[in-house]
Amino acid sequence: MKVRLSDDALAIACGADAIARALTAGGAEVERVSSWGMHWLEPLAEIDGVGYGPLAVPDVAKLLAGELDDKCIGVIGSHPFLARQTRLTFARAGKTRSLSLEDYTATAGWEGLSLARAMSPLEVVEIVAGSGLRGRGGAGFPAGIKWRTVLEAPGDQKYIVCNADEGDSGTFADRMAMEGDPFQLLEGMAIAGHAAGASKGYVYVRSEYPHAIAKLEQAVRLCRDILAPFSVEVRAGAGSYVCGEETALLNSLEGKRGEVRAKPPLPAHAGLFGKPTIINNVLTLAAVPWILRHGADAYRDFGMGRSRGTMPIQLAGNIRHGGLFETSFGVTLGDLVNEIGGGTETGRPVRAVQVGGPLGAYFPPALFDTPFDYEAFAAAGGLIGHGGVVVFDDTVDLAEQARFALEFCAIESCGKCTPCRIGSVRGRETMEKIIAGEQTEANLELIEDLCETMTFGSLCAMGGFTPYPVLSAIRHFPEDFRRAKAHNTPNLEAPDDVPAR
């Protein structure tokens, strides 16, 4: 009997390795594959296309005996969570062995690179630009514009840098792509290298992802000859959230302090080691091979408005069906949370959803009709960011969450600019006064002024986006910021069960 089991870091954290050992001891042939992304069911075993999960070691004997009906989810590919998705970037998820060149080649791997190398660099750039692909790392900047700028920039040496410093709360798509389909990322980087005239690439992976780093390093060794003359090095991050900002990342890659650079010059003109550099997120580069194989128009057919293609959305937090859901832009936030995610894990009402990481806005249920689209979220005072959706039930205290956002910024700030370095600290102190009920209205007004300064005065998105969670929490959940004052006010009325004198 062959049993397929994920070797994704999340599956391993849930006990997949122990289950693999028990299956082997029971006489089964175990094949470790990438994750389907249905995280609430991990460890998830597959036998002849049928899934069983979440498994524990005591379930193995019943599984091998064909008696584990209570954990059978039916044919995995037909599961409603997967059937509703449009998987382009994660088309191989759950189906292939991550470090098998045979599996990758058999599923159209390297076809995009072959097609690209048969074209001129400008033709490749035009395809990427025509697809409408935008950066999936947070800013949503059109990839084609960035690629064209580097192509046209003079320079004897150019670089491709993959930003894999995935640090936003509730995000894991980069990790899944690197661990489950590393060749696809490397192929996308090689295509970018051909398009821009770059011979060297770097993948900057956060140090907290040891499994992804190991997978990528092995994948680079396995496909070195295929990528040539383009070459790739994998570098571990510096353990700093702000190194996810592209210029701080470049400083870190150069061995310097992870500190934001002033712009201009843009990295496309003077990036790594002062040379023209394309910096794209994992998901951006991983989408490129599909675009080259199927064409710009095919990719543009998905999505809405200026948000084209698909987005691997990550459902996390207090949610029943947490995992990766890749779909076209346009699905509503309410559908993601309630229909696809199944509501809260606790069964309590959803009170708030934070989209876009720790610097993303908090959305109340009243805004759940907002479509997942860059412009729609911006119009509603939020941002999509890296596509992380974190759900909170009605026990959450949004004043505490606002305080945490400012504290997070204070801890993670690189210290380069005053609005971020000092503003975050003063903001946290002021928010603590609000929570304590001290001069609530005056301090709320002070917070708004401070947020305006941080938005327009910070050098990068670290300080510039911190006001998103703070102001959205105040705007949509004002009662949480005035509750402390009410608690500190003496109750001069006698309770109903105590007779008045």
RODO-2510 file (C-alpha; in nm, 4 decimals, decimal comma):
residues 501
     n   res          X          Y          Z
     1     m     0,0000     0,0000     0,0000
     2     k     0,1341     0,3444    -0,0957
     3     v     0,0478     0,6310     0,1374
     4     r     0,1222     0,9886     0,0377
     5     l     0,1957     1,2264     0,3244
     6     s     0,3106     1,5880     0,3239
     7     d     0,6592     1,6884     0,4345
     8     d     0,5511     2,0523     0,4690
     9     a     0,6724     2,2222     0,7883
    10     l     0,3186     2,2597     0,9204
    11     a     0,2424     1,8903     0,8644
    12     i     0,5674     1,8002     1,0394
    13     a     0,4760     2,0286     1,3304
    14     c     0,1455     1,8412     1,3574
    15     g     0,3212     1,5035     1,3769
    16     a     0,3586     1,3910     1,0147
    17     d     0,7078     1,2455     1,0671
    18     a     0,5888     1,0244     1,3523
    19     i     0,2969     0,9075     1,1400
    20     a     0,5326     0,8324     0,8499
    21     r     0,7445     0,6150     1,0791
    22     a     0,4375     0,4310     1,2066
    23     l     0,3147     0,3738     0,8497
    24     t     0,6535     0,2357     0,7451
    25     a     0,6624     0,0098     1,0487
    26     g     0,3182    -0,1151     0,9484
    27     g     0,4420    -0,2190     0,6067
    28     a     0,3203     0,0756     0,3998
    29     e     0,5229     0,2530     0,1326
    30     v     0,5327     0,6208     0,2314
    31     e     0,5791     0,8913    -0,0305
    32     r     0,6389     1,2428     0,1015
    33     v     0,4783     1,5085    -0,1146
    34     s     0,3904     1,8786    -0,1009
    35     s     0,0953     2,0020     0,1042
    36     w    -0,2567     2,0455    -0,0314
    37     g    -0,2912     2,3518     0,1917
    38     m    -0,5866     2,2202     0,3940
    39     h    -0,4114     2,2865     0,7199
    40     w    -0,6940     2,2012     0,9555
    41     l    -0,6731     1,8428     0,8261
    42     e    -0,2984     1,7976     0,8708
    43     p    -0,1438     1,5480     0,8969
    44     l    -0,3425     1,4438     0,5896
    45     a    -0,2729     1,1047     0,4325
    46     e    -0,3734     1,0088     0,0799
    47     i    -0,4362     0,6552    -0,0427
    48     d    -0,5402     0,6132    -0,4071
    49     g    -0,6634     0,9715    -0,4157
    50     v    -0,8742     0,9431    -0,0986
    51     g    -0,7804     1,1538     0,2019
    52     y    -0,7738     1,0783     0,5748
    53     g    -0,7127     1,3390     0,8394
    54     p    -0,6258     1,4878     1,0697
    55     l    -0,4278     1,1815     1,1734
    56     a    -0,2600     1,0827     1,4956
    57     v    -0,0237     0,7895     1,5469
    58     p    -0,2966     0,5722     1,7072
    59     d    -0,4987     0,6078     1,3831
    60     v    -0,2349     0,4352     1,1709
    61     a    -0,3362     0,0773     1,2457
    62     k    -0,6990     0,1494     1,1531
    63     l    -0,5892     0,3340     0,8406
    64     l    -0,3846     0,0389     0,7176
    65     a    -0,6696    -0,1969     0,7971
    66     g    -0,9145     0,0174     0,6001
    67     e    -1,1190     0,0945     0,9111
    68     l    -1,0701     0,4722     0,9529
    69     d    -1,4008     0,5843     0,8065
    70     d    -1,4548     0,8576     1,0663
    71     k    -1,1518     1,0493     0,9326
    72     c    -1,2096     0,9858     0,5636
    73     i    -1,2733     1,3072     0,3681
    74     g    -1,3367     1,1364     0,0335
    75     v    -1,1514     1,2150    -0,2870
    76     i    -0,9149     1,4975    -0,1949
    77     g    -0,9356     1,6738    -0,5299
    78     s    -1,3145     1,6921    -0,4985
    79     h    -1,3160     1,8439    -0,1489
    80     p    -1,5228     2,1664    -0,1480
    81     f    -1,2265     2,3654    -0,0145
    82     l    -1,0207     2,2674    -0,3199
    83     a    -1,3032     2,2510    -0,5745
    84     r    -1,3745     2,6239    -0,5294
    85     q    -1,0154     2,7250    -0,5984
    86     t    -0,8373     2,8354    -0,9140
    87     r    -0,4884     2,7032    -0,8676
    88     l    -0,2268     2,8406    -1,1036
    89     t     0,0715     2,9091    -0,8795
    90     f    -0,0143     2,6131    -0,6561
    91     a    -0,1278     2,3770    -0,9303
    92     r     0,1204     2,1092    -0,8139
    93     a     0,0381     2,1405    -0,4425
    94     g    -0,0290     1,8007    -0,2897
    95     k     0,0452     1,6231    -0,6170
    96     t     0,4218     1,6199    -0,6610
    97     r     0,7384     1,5448    -0,4683
    98     s     0,9020     1,8780    -0,4065
    99     l     1,2591     1,7779    -0,4981
   100     s     1,1762     1,5444    -0,7842
   101     l     1,2997     1,6802    -1,1165
   102     e     1,1044     1,3975    -1,2789
   103     d     0,7763     1,5151    -1,1219
   104     y     0,8445     1,8783    -1,2062
   105     t     0,9336     1,8104    -1,5682
   106     a     0,6303     1,5832    -1,6110
   107     t     0,4005     1,8674    -1,4978
   108     a     0,5168     2,1249    -1,7555
   109     g     0,8173     2,2335    -1,5543
   110     w     1,0852     2,4315    -1,7431
   111     e     0,8536     2,4916    -2,0387
   112     g     0,8169     2,8578    -1,9478
   113     l     1,1943     2,8997    -1,9289
   114     s     1,2442     2,7299    -2,2665
   115     l     0,9851     2,9548    -2,4264
   116     a     1,1378     3,2651    -2,2663
   117     r     1,4877     3,1843    -2,3885
   118     a     1,3547     3,1491    -2,7423
   119     m     1,2355     3,5125    -2,7197
   120     s     1,4138     3,8432    -2,6858
   121     p     1,4300     3,9902    -2,3341
   122     l     1,1921     4,2685    -2,4385
   123     e     0,9354     4,0170    -2,5629
   124     v     0,9393     3,8418    -2,2259
   125     v     0,8991     4,1736    -2,0446
   126     e     0,6023     4,2623    -2,2657
   127     i     0,4307     3,9314    -2,1813
   128     v     0,4732     3,9867    -1,8080
   129     a     0,3542     4,3466    -1,8415
   130     g     0,0576     4,2428    -2,0537
   131     s    -0,0493     3,9799    -1,8012
   132     g    -0,1227     4,2477    -1,5419
   133     l     0,0896     4,0657    -1,2821
   134     r     0,1469     4,2847    -0,9784
   135     g     0,3816     4,2301    -0,6878
   136     r     0,2313     3,9808    -0,4442
   137     g     0,4521     4,0913    -0,1573
   138     g     0,2356     4,3804    -0,0434
   139     a     0,2653     4,6946    -0,2540
   140     g     0,1051     4,5503    -0,5673
   141     f     0,3454     4,7319    -0,8009
   142     p     0,3205     4,6117    -1,1645
   143     a     0,5936     4,3544    -1,2241
   144     g     0,6296     4,4423    -1,5920
   145     i     0,7221     4,8039    -1,5168
   146     k     0,9908     4,6963    -1,2724
   147     w     1,1313     4,4417    -1,5179
   148     r     1,1358     4,6899    -1,8064
   149     t     1,3151     4,9482    -1,5929
   150     v     1,5942     4,7032    -1,5087
   151     l     1,6178     4,5841    -1,8686
   152     e     1,6659     4,9417    -1,9891
   153     a     1,9017     5,0438    -1,7089
   154     p     2,2701     5,0537    -1,8054
   155     g     2,4970     4,8193    -1,6146
   156     d     2,7596     4,5533    -1,6660
   157     q     2,6007     4,3414    -1,3913
   158     k     2,2359     4,3068    -1,2920
   159     y     2,0657     4,0981    -1,0240
   160     i     1,7404     3,9180    -0,9489
   161     v     1,6541     3,9153    -0,5790
   162     c     1,3679     3,7076    -0,4438
   163     n     1,2188     3,8510    -0,1261
   164     a     1,1298     3,5431     0,0788
   165     d     1,1436     3,7218     0,4146
   166     e     0,7807     3,6304     0,4833
   167     g     0,7126     3,7834     0,8238
   168     d     0,3486     3,8952     0,8234
   169     s     0,1146     3,7386     1,0764
   170     g    -0,1103     3,4749     0,9241
   171     t     0,1018     3,4242     0,6113
   172     f     0,2633     3,1049     0,4904
   173     a     0,2204     3,0954     0,1101
   174     d     0,5873     3,1793     0,0439
   175     r     0,6945     2,9002     0,2757
   176     m     0,4593     2,6534     0,1092
   177     a     0,5843     2,7499    -0,2368
   178     m     0,9495     2,7135    -0,1378
   179     e     0,9000     2,3866     0,0463
   180     g     0,6499     2,2326    -0,1937
   181     d     0,7499     2,3601    -0,5388
   182     p     1,1006     2,5128    -0,5226
   183     f     1,1827     2,4482    -0,8896
   184     q     0,8935     2,6723    -0,9944
   185     l     1,0406     2,9651    -0,8015
   186     l     1,3854     2,9052    -0,9480
   187     e     1,2392     2,8830    -1,2969
   188     g     1,0619     3,2153    -1,2447
   189     m     1,3884     3,3744    -1,1307
   190     a     1,5724     3,2406    -1,4353
   191     i     1,3020     3,3831    -1,6635
   192     a     1,3398     3,7193    -1,4896
   193     g     1,7153     3,6939    -1,5332
   194     h     1,6784     3,6415    -1,9080
   195     a     1,4286     3,9279    -1,9321
   196     a     1,6479     4,1766    -1,7479
   197     g     1,9903     4,0630    -1,8610
   198     a     2,0846     3,9409    -1,5134
   199     s     2,3135     3,6434    -1,4639
   200     k     2,2899     3,6143    -1,0860
   201     g     2,0031     3,5689    -0,8418
   202     y     1,9626     3,5577    -0,4651
   203     v     1,6791     3,4163    -0,2549
   204     y     1,6626     3,5952     0,0804
   205     v     1,4738     3,3577     0,3123
   206     r     1,3777     3,4406     0,6674
   207     s     1,5955     3,2514     0,9135
   208     e     1,2879     3,1069     1,0839
   209     y     1,2256     2,8864     0,7768
   210     p     1,4929     2,6131     0,8062
   211     h     1,2902     2,3611     0,6043
   212     a     1,2449     2,6063     0,3171
   213     i     1,6136     2,6994     0,3198
   214     a     1,7171     2,3332     0,3076
   215     k     1,4722     2,2555     0,0257
   216     l     1,5857     2,5527    -0,1818
   217     e     1,9545     2,4786    -0,1376
   218     q     1,9020     2,1215    -0,2523
   219     a     1,6792     2,2319    -0,5405
   220     v     1,9490     2,4764    -0,6594
   221     r     2,2042     2,1945    -0,6662
   222     l     1,9693     1,9636    -0,8563
   223     c     1,8788     2,2102    -1,1329
   224     r     2,2027     2,4096    -1,1588
   225     d     2,2700     2,2922    -1,5155
   226     i     1,9139     2,3709    -1,6253
   227     l     1,9319     2,7258    -1,4892
   228     a     2,2755     2,7972    -1,6390
   229     p     2,4041     3,0478    -1,7340
   230     f     2,1829     3,1962    -1,4630
   231     s     2,2910     3,1048    -1,1086
   232     v     2,1166     3,1323    -0,7726
   233     e     2,2349     3,1578    -0,4126
   234     v     2,0166     3,1104    -0,1047
   235     r     2,0781     3,3448     0,1883
   236     a     1,9239     3,3254     0,5360
   237     g     1,7661     3,6443     0,6683
   238     a     1,8810     3,8515     0,9613
   239     g     1,5788     3,7843     1,1820
   240     s     1,4386     4,1339     1,1344
   241     y     1,0857     4,2125     1,0189
   242     v     1,1939     4,5331     0,8483
   243     c     1,4284     4,3330     0,6227
   244     g     1,1150     4,2435     0,4304
   245     e     1,1320     4,6010     0,2999
   246     e     1,3275     4,5814    -0,0239
   247     t     1,6040     4,8307     0,0503
   248     a     1,6629     4,6997     0,4044
   249     l     1,6797     4,3531     0,2485
   250     l     1,9461     4,4722     0,0044
   251     n     2,1520     4,6163     0,2893
   252     s     2,1263     4,2857     0,4737
   253     l     2,2313     4,0923     0,1633
   254     e     2,5365     4,3160     0,1351
   255     g     2,6321     4,2356     0,4941
   256     k     2,5205     4,5705     0,6316
   257     r     2,2721     4,6601     0,9031
   258     g     1,9151     4,5897     0,7929
   259     e     1,8217     4,9540     0,7582
   260     v     1,5932     5,1234     0,5062
   261     r     1,7542     5,3256     0,2297
   262     a     1,6253     5,6595     0,1125
   263     k     1,4789     5,6652    -0,2394
   264     p     1,5801     5,7633    -0,5027
   265     p     1,7748     5,5890    -0,6341
   266     l     1,5331     5,3031    -0,6850
   267     p     1,6672     4,9457    -0,6632
   268     a     1,5822     4,9075    -1,0334
   269     h     1,8544     5,1641    -1,1032
   270     a     2,0946     5,1114    -0,8124
   271     g     2,0050     4,8060    -0,6082
   272     l     2,2235     4,5206    -0,4855
   273     f     2,5882     4,6343    -0,4756
   274     g     2,4731     4,9482    -0,6570
   275     k     2,3631     4,7551    -0,9666
   276     p     2,0193     4,7448    -1,1380
   277     t     1,8121     4,4892    -0,9482
   278     i     1,4708     4,3271    -0,9817
   279     i     1,3279     4,2545    -0,6367
   280     n     1,0116     4,0449    -0,6393
   281     n     0,8276     3,8379    -0,3837
   282     v     0,8181     3,4544    -0,4014
   283     l     0,4583     3,4452    -0,5253
   284     t     0,5288     3,7020    -0,7965
   285     l     0,8207     3,5072    -0,9411
   286     a     0,6439     3,1726    -0,8973
   287     a     0,3534     3,2992    -1,1122
   288     v     0,5815     3,3770    -1,4078
   289     p     0,6325     3,0232    -1,5521
   290     w     0,2538     2,9792    -1,5881
   291     i     0,2259     3,3149    -1,7622
   292     l     0,4997     3,2254    -2,0101
   293     r     0,3395     2,8883    -2,0849
   294     h    -0,0151     3,0143    -2,1301
   295     g     0,0328     3,3746    -2,2378
   296     a    -0,0501     3,7189    -2,1028
   297     d    -0,4153     3,7123    -2,2082
   298     a    -0,4822     3,3809    -2,0319
   299     y    -0,3573     3,5246    -1,7030
   300     r    -0,5486     3,8496    -1,7474
   301     d    -0,8701     3,6503    -1,7895
   302     f    -0,8653     3,5921    -1,4146
   303     g    -0,9386     3,8693    -1,1669
   304     m    -1,1098     4,2076    -1,1764
   305     g    -1,0206     4,5694    -1,2488
   306     r    -0,6465     4,6259    -1,2182
   307     s    -0,6081     4,3146    -1,0028
   308     r    -0,5417     4,0380    -1,2517
   309     g    -0,4651     3,6710    -1,2115
   310     t    -0,4987     3,4741    -0,8903
   311     m    -0,3989     3,5390    -0,5299
   312     p    -0,2954     3,2653    -0,2863
   313     i    -0,4936     3,3813     0,0170
   314     q    -0,3934     3,2506     0,3576
   315     l    -0,6736     3,1911     0,6085
   316     a    -0,5512     3,1951     0,9675
   317     g    -0,6322     3,2970     1,3215
   318     n    -0,9563     3,1896     1,4864
   319     i    -1,0963     3,0109     1,1814
   320     r    -1,2366     2,6616     1,1372
   321     h    -1,0850     2,5812     0,7977
   322     g    -0,7450     2,7458     0,8007
   323     g    -0,5189     2,7002     0,5026
   324     l    -0,4197     2,8229     0,1590
   325     f    -0,6956     2,9251    -0,0809
   326     e    -0,5841     3,0358    -0,4279
   327     t    -0,8512     3,2124    -0,6257
   328     s    -0,9097     3,4927    -0,8726
   329     f    -0,9264     3,8443    -0,7358
   330     g    -1,2832     3,9479    -0,6634
   331     v    -1,4008     3,7007    -0,3993
   332     t    -1,5540     3,8895    -0,1059
   333     l    -1,4030     3,8994     0,2395
   334     g    -1,7258     3,7577     0,3812
   335     d    -1,7116     3,4545     0,1533
   336     l    -1,3508     3,3919     0,2515
   337     v    -1,4230     3,4031     0,6233
   338     n    -1,7681     3,2486     0,6511
   339     e    -1,8267     3,0277     0,3478
   340     i    -1,4752     2,9071     0,2682
   341     g    -1,3181     2,9374     0,6124
   342     g    -1,6253     2,8100     0,7950
   343     g    -1,6412     3,0902     1,0506
   344     t    -1,4535     3,0856     1,3795
   345     e    -1,2988     2,7783     1,5332
   346     t    -1,4558     2,8711     1,8677
   347     g    -1,8035     2,8937     1,7177
   348     r    -1,8421     3,2488     1,8464
   349     p    -1,9375     3,5362     1,6131
   350     v    -1,6662     3,6933     1,3976
   351     r    -1,5938     4,0429     1,5228
   352     a    -1,2928     4,1530     1,3206
   353     v    -1,0640     4,0387     1,0422
   354     q    -0,7157     4,1762     0,9861
   355     v    -0,5934     4,1564     0,6279
   356     g    -0,2367     4,2317     0,5230
   357     g    -0,0288     4,1320     0,8239
   358     p     0,0417     4,3209     1,1476
   359     l     0,0244     4,6526     0,9600
   360     g    -0,3076     4,5708     0,7931
   361     a    -0,6445     4,7244     0,8743
   362     y    -0,9143     4,5622     1,0875
   363     f    -1,2381     4,5012     0,8981
   364     p    -1,5714     4,4559     1,0792
   365     p    -1,8486     4,2299     0,9403
   366     a    -2,0159     4,5433     0,7987
   367     l    -1,7351     4,5529     0,5389
   368     f    -1,7431     4,1843     0,4505
   369     d    -1,8891     4,2640     0,1083
   370     t    -1,5512     4,4169     0,0116
   371     p    -1,4039     4,2260    -0,2833
   372     f    -1,0498     4,0983    -0,2523
   373     d    -0,8963     4,3538    -0,4870
   374     y    -0,6123     4,6033    -0,4424
   375     e    -0,8202     4,9104    -0,5237
   376     a    -1,1310     4,7962    -0,3364
   377     f    -0,9323     4,7377    -0,0188
   378     a    -0,7555     5,0719    -0,0538
   379     a    -1,0916     5,2453    -0,0926
   380     a    -1,2098     5,0789     0,2281
   381     g    -0,9023     5,1992     0,4186
   382     g    -0,7100     4,8719     0,4047
   383     l    -0,4501     4,6826     0,2075
   384     i    -0,4206     4,3284     0,0760
   385     g    -0,0513     4,3007     0,1550
   386     h     0,0721     3,9449     0,1218
   387     g    -0,2798     3,8012     0,1340
   388     g    -0,2926     3,6973     0,4994
   389     v    -0,6416     3,6932     0,6544
   390     v    -0,6476     3,6664     1,0354
   391     v    -0,9860     3,6151     1,2014
   392     f    -1,0896     3,7235     1,5529
   393     d    -1,4088     3,6338     1,7377
   394     d    -1,6127     3,8618     1,9647
   395     t    -1,3743     3,8247     2,2595
   396     v    -1,1052     4,0374     2,0947
   397     d    -1,0182     4,3759     2,2447
   398     l    -0,9389     4,6100     1,9552
   399     a    -0,7821     4,8726     2,1806
   400     e    -0,5259     4,6137     2,2855
   401     q    -0,4749     4,5197     1,9223
   402     a    -0,4095     4,8851     1,8338
   403     r    -0,1619     4,9094     2,1194
   404     f     0,0094     4,5938     1,9920
   405     a     0,0459     4,7405     1,6415
   406     l     0,2340     5,0401     1,7821
   407     e     0,4414     4,8199     2,0111
   408     f     0,5274     4,5922     1,7183
   409     c     0,6430     4,8911     1,5146
   410     a     0,8522     5,0186     1,8061
   411     i     1,0250     4,6824     1,8427
   412     e     1,0787     4,6153     1,4725
   413     s     1,1649     4,9656     1,3493
   414     c     1,5104     4,9925     1,1929
   415     g     1,5414     5,3357     1,3546
   416     k     1,6384     5,5189     1,0349
   417     c     1,3585     5,7781     1,0456
   418     t     1,2146     5,9728     1,3379
   419     p     0,8390     5,9252     1,2688
   420     c     0,8741     5,5489     1,2914
   421     r     1,1451     5,5260     1,5590
   422     i     0,9969     5,7792     1,8011
   423     g     0,6361     5,7953     1,6832
   424     s     0,5725     5,4275     1,7482
   425     v     0,7003     5,4532     2,1061
   426     r     0,4975     5,7656     2,1838
   427     g     0,1994     5,6056     2,0142
   428     r     0,2197     5,2981     2,2330
   429     e     0,2475     5,5137     2,5450
   430     t    -0,0521     5,7210     2,4395
   431     m    -0,2581     5,4126     2,3592
   432     e    -0,1825     5,2731     2,7033
   433     k    -0,3213     5,5936     2,8537
   434     i    -0,6359     5,5542     2,6448
   435     i    -0,6782     5,1961     2,7640
   436     a    -0,6352     5,3193     3,1228
   437     g    -0,9060     5,5816     3,0666
   438     e    -0,6753     5,8836     3,0961
   439     q    -0,8032     6,1857     2,8990
   440     t    -0,9496     5,9511     2,6411
   441     e    -1,0774     6,2033     2,3856
   442     a    -0,7671     6,4211     2,3949
   443     n    -0,5398     6,1214     2,3587
   444     l    -0,7451     5,9778     2,0740
   445     e    -0,7048     6,3079     1,8937
   446     l    -0,3317     6,2939     1,9648
   447     i    -0,3133     5,9411     1,8209
   448     e    -0,4788     6,0580     1,4987
   449     d    -0,2285     6,3431     1,4627
   450     l     0,0592     6,1071     1,5310
   451     c    -0,0685     5,8561     1,2746
   452     e    -0,0827     6,1292     1,0109
   453     t     0,2798     6,2157     1,0819
   454     m     0,3850     5,8505     1,0595
   455     t     0,1909     5,7973     0,7355
   456     f     0,3411     6,0891     0,5487
   457     g     0,6770     6,1223     0,7228
   458     s     0,8114     5,7669     0,7420
   459     l     1,0726     5,6448     0,4975
   460     c     0,9075     5,3082     0,4357
   461     a     0,5908     5,1085     0,4917
   462     m     0,6986     5,0014     0,8415
   463     g     0,6045     5,3380     0,9890
   464     g     0,3799     5,4449     0,7029
   465     f     0,1399     5,1490     0,7363
   466     t     0,1325     5,1160     1,1165
   467     p    -0,1577     5,3662     1,1287
   468     y    -0,3755     5,1219     0,9287
   469     p    -0,4516     4,8846     1,2187
   470     v    -0,4613     5,1685     1,4713
   471     l    -0,7011     5,4004     1,2883
   472     s    -0,9207     5,1210     1,1536
   473     a    -0,9645     4,9829     1,5048
   474     i    -1,0596     5,3267     1,6365
   475     r    -1,2932     5,3925     1,3434
   476     h    -1,4790     5,0615     1,3396
   477     f    -1,4661     4,9649     1,7077
   478     p    -1,4840     5,2967     1,8998
   479     e    -1,6490     5,1345     2,2018
   480     d    -1,3280     4,9463     2,2842
   481     f    -1,1380     5,2724     2,3253
   482     r    -1,3918     5,4374     2,5518
   483     r    -1,4794     5,1382     2,7608
   484     a    -1,1870     5,1848     3,0009
   485     k    -1,3070     5,5342     3,0876
   486     a    -1,6504     5,3997     3,1660
   487     h    -1,4978     5,1320     3,3893
   488     n    -1,3063     5,3952     3,5869
   489     t    -1,6132     5,6099     3,6447
   490     p    -1,7853     5,5403     3,9796
   491     n    -2,1333     5,3952     3,9452
   492     l    -2,3554     5,6374     4,1388
   493     e    -2,6755     5,4496     4,0704
   494     a    -2,7788     5,1690     4,3006
   495     p    -2,8079     4,8252     4,1377
   496     d    -3,1613     4,6980     4,0838
   497     d    -3,1301     4,4327     4,3561
   498     v    -3,0163     4,6805     4,6254
   499     p    -3,2858     4,8980     4,7853
   500     a    -3,2188     5,2702     4,7701
   501     r    -3,1895     5,4516     5,1015
***
